[in-house]
């Protein structure tokens, strides 16, 4: 199989690191190929929203799998418009990385893939529109993976504590959903091998209050956790505060039973334990 990735971000790079050997050729896009020396082994092409150069078009045309990891901008997802005629011409596996943020606020209640998106946030509504655009482009045969909050090597509560940026902001009843980047990679590979498209939530088994995650990471590090701060009076950016507007428990039953993904890190404790043993946060 030949793989082309639109948007070589954190999750996509980790996927290549874990499963790149399964493909005969891997190529992908970044904004500035000359500035990305950390992506050895991947053929890089530039993409900033307009139709890419002929070399990238050729690689996309040859690809058996297209992984989409570009978030929509203020005017939507640029890729379907830029590549739609090309992608409609051939059948290939398309995997689109979306977000569980599309579900909006359910006051701590459970949702699954049958729950209609209802977020009031513009960025989440743009995600829903992007999902539909890719479904239309792929004639319905697209795997949409709705990702929870992503953590993994270098991007986790241990690293945040070590940097001094960790906070324990408490909003009664608030929970967030999470997923380790290694389990995202497994979900992507399972979606590639699945015989049809669909929507799958990619999250672990235990939605949890954010302050609990910080406290557990501090315990592993043998340090005192930051003092708790009340959400109502905490100084936060508008973007940071917006994440607390939704409290939803997201089911991963379809991921496990429909795609057959066995989570390596079913809770944040499993993930942080492994990261601490690997040296994160030290």
LINPE-V800220 format. One record per backbone hydrogen bond with DSSP energy under -1.0 kcal/mol. CO is the residue of the C=O (numbers start at 0). NH is the residue of the N-H. If there is no record, write none. Layout:
CO,NH
CO,NH
This chain:
0,23
1,63
1,64
2,26
3,66
4,28
5,68
6,8
8,12
9,13
10,14
11,15
12,16
13,17
14,18
15,19
18,21
19,22
24,2
25,42
26,4
27,44
28,7
29,46
31,34
32,35
38,41
42,27
44,29
52,56
53,57
54,58
55,59
56,60
57,61
58,62
63,92
64,3
65,94
66,5
67,96
72,75
75,72
77,81
78,82
79,83
82,86
83,87
92,65
93,142
94,67
95,144
97,146
98,101
99,102
100,103
101,117
101,118
105,108
108,248
110,250
111,114
120,124
121,125
122,126
123,127
124,128
125,129
126,130
127,131
128,132
129,133
130,134
131,135
132,136
133,137
134,139
135,138
137,140
139,141
141,197
142,95
143,199
144,97
145,201
146,99
148,178
150,180
151,154
154,151
155,159
156,160
157,161
158,162
159,164
159,165
167,228
169,230
170,173
175,207
176,148
177,203
178,150
179,183
180,184
181,185
182,186
183,187
184,188
185,189
186,190
187,191
188,192
197,143
199,145
201,147
207,175
208,212
209,213
210,214
211,215
212,216
213,217
214,218
215,219
216,220
217,222
228,169
229,233
236,240
237,241
240,243
241,244
246,107
248,110
251,255
252,256
253,257
253,258
254,260
265,204
266,270
267,271
268,272
269,273
270,274
271,275
272,276
273,277
274,279
275,278
278,281
